Amino acid sequence: MKAFLTVLCAFCLAACAAWNAPINPAALQEDTAAEPAFGGEVLGRDDVFIGLAFSGGGTRASAFSHGMLQALQHATQSDDNPDGLLRHVRLVTGVSGGSVTAAYFGLHGPKGVDAYRDIYLVKNAEKYMATAAWNPLVLARGLAGGVNSRKTFARFLDESILGNATFKDLWAADHATTWINASDVANNTPFLFSKETFDALCSDLAGLPLSEAVAASAAFPLVFTPITLKVHNEGCAYSEPDWLTSARFNPESTSALKAYGQMLETYRDPEKVKLVKLLDGAITDNFGTTGMSVARAKSETPFGPMSEEQAVRVNRMLFLVANAGTQQDYKWTQRLKGPGGIQLGLAIANSSMGAATRVGYDVLRLTLDDYAEDLIEWRCGLPASRVRALRGTLAGWDCRDVKLFVGQVAFDVFDADRRAKLDEVPTRLRLPEDQVDLVIAAGTDATRLNSDFNGFLRSIDAIETPTTASRITPRRITPSN
């Protein structure tokens, strides 16, 4: 009888859709919080730009991206510069587990890197979550829309590393432009937690807890209930940006830009959207790189999204993507049966993420290659008087001196034995310490072995020896005068 009642309750729960209340407040009457300029103000005095993208994959992804940060910290580290290359990181974008690292770095900067392992990676981020996969009640809640509400993971993040910080706090820290990415499952597009997106919702992003955005980015289907945002129409004086109007009629606009623009348009049409439902960002963009492609596409200048001053000063750009994905599962190809049930749902989700991952990286490379060419052409067309006004001097000016390096850091650089151990690390928000350390070390070593990273190091006269654990030759990155 007890078992029958349990099953009966499970079916009753499955009949009731699970949901989260909207998390976003209406826009303030006087919205004074400003989102920092792309890359921050530091790049105005800096000739090096580093952008990092962190993939999804639970704590495995968080640990792998942490290993990448450590590699950048140790490369060119010295007594005078304990932060190494981290001082030049001006963009971090993250999805799912990678969004945790992105949000933490954006909030705490290089000084917080050393503590991240002990205060988050080795902790139980599933502390408040229901995780018993074969419990009938848990299964029913998953079928009803999601097992865990927004209050589980977000609560742990605030208790461990984010401390109830809001986007206003993130912007005030201004360590790097920080993009947290989720998926709008109705529009089938990446959803970027940016002021521009929230303006279309007539909502206040500045007051939104950072943990809520990260929880949305990590809301894997079935495991989490979709995160809900409300479109606030009352008293809204929203005016669409000029680029959106242009993109609507421009046949040369990229499909990514058009999809993003159409998403914003639906938010202003109450017949289409009253509530926005967000799930794991990896569903539509497992690297969180669409934001860069859109930012470039909607720019109306050859140097955007950088400012003019940034664009004449920068001469070395490095974009690294941390891909913590594991090898494909071929078990189903060895037998006639399967996959089915929940496994089939997960297989579909993982297939979508894998396809989005490959396309997103290819688009990023093409976008950045074109961007570098546009920068050189624009710089070489500037009159000397304008260069002097922007740089302060013509000394050392070479309009063509812009070198771009784009690389993907993944498990595939390792031998079969090490790769097999890494592939065994599950996509969970709780891992044993030995697996955490295994993945951190993999992130560090894979970054050091990356050919694009080493090409970048050579371009700044800093050559790393992959066999050494913590030091390379001192860097000679000098700011423009």
Summary of the structure (lengths in Angstrom):
residues: 481
radius of gyration: 22.8
end to end distance: 80.3
largest distance: 86.8
contacts: 1656
relative contact order: 0.16
helix: 48%
strand: 12%
